[in-house]
């Protein structure tokens, strides 16, 4: 049975690895996991259709698509305004990743908070709801009038995750920006303003456990992780104990990481680079034998029965 990774998902607010064909592997915190890359990384296709060429794609890219499939996917992307007549209701949101790290965005109302979990938003609030183009115009208004970006890099998100202020402070920063946003003139007439309510994902992401695993006791002067797995190679292994997850990032504690408080040994697996790879089970103590990028300081076997999960 081939287990080709289709990415990290957040159904019901819990992290799972998704596989080609629709299978899922639950990823509860504290679980020991290990996998080995097999063969070559293949294009995942576009818009639910397999790549006709099963093209090989580079290991370091975060989008496992060949140029042809990437163009097709982009052509029908809401983010690229490829479907301006989309009849669904959309919501405008503010996402909070850390002190001063906020972004504005839009998501289909039917998706609920899935988009915010996928982005690794520690907290968020809704701003408005209405037709797609009205949501898009209001998003642009907020970007220009308040200077709120529509993107925050994953390096910045990772740099602050183990040194976050308390929940009340997170909600307070969101509340202030929400107040300023809804008071602006120029909102699209068909976009309904939404009252403030902060939603917090710190517990869903396991961030208290991550903070403990990295030995953080203050908001500065720490190293959140020892590195980020940014590429797989044929035969390379990744193994450890799952400490936390946020967006596409899995935080694993390697062998010996718990030997001493703050000893390090927690590393990040950017699950976007797993997509398109066939993965085989490996021993949870196999360690990391794939390329790992250093992180700057923050400012398996079977019994012969049908396998129910990779780990």
Secondary structure, 3 states (H helix, E strand, C coil): CCCEEEEEECHHHCCEEEECCCCEEECCCCCEEEEEEECCCECCCECCECCCCCCECCCCCCCCCCHHHHHHHHHCCCCCCCCCCCCCCEEEEEEEEECCEEEEEEEEHHHCCHHHHHHCCCEEEEEEEECHHHHHHHHHHHHHHHCCECCCCHHHHHHHCCCCCCHHHHHHHHHHHHHHHHCCCCCCCCCEECCCCCEECHHHHCHHHHHHHCCCCCCCCCCCCCEEECCCCCCCEEEEEEEEEECCEEEEECCCCCCCCCCCCEEEEEHHHCCCCEEEECCCCCCCCCCEEECCCCCCCCCCCCCCCCC
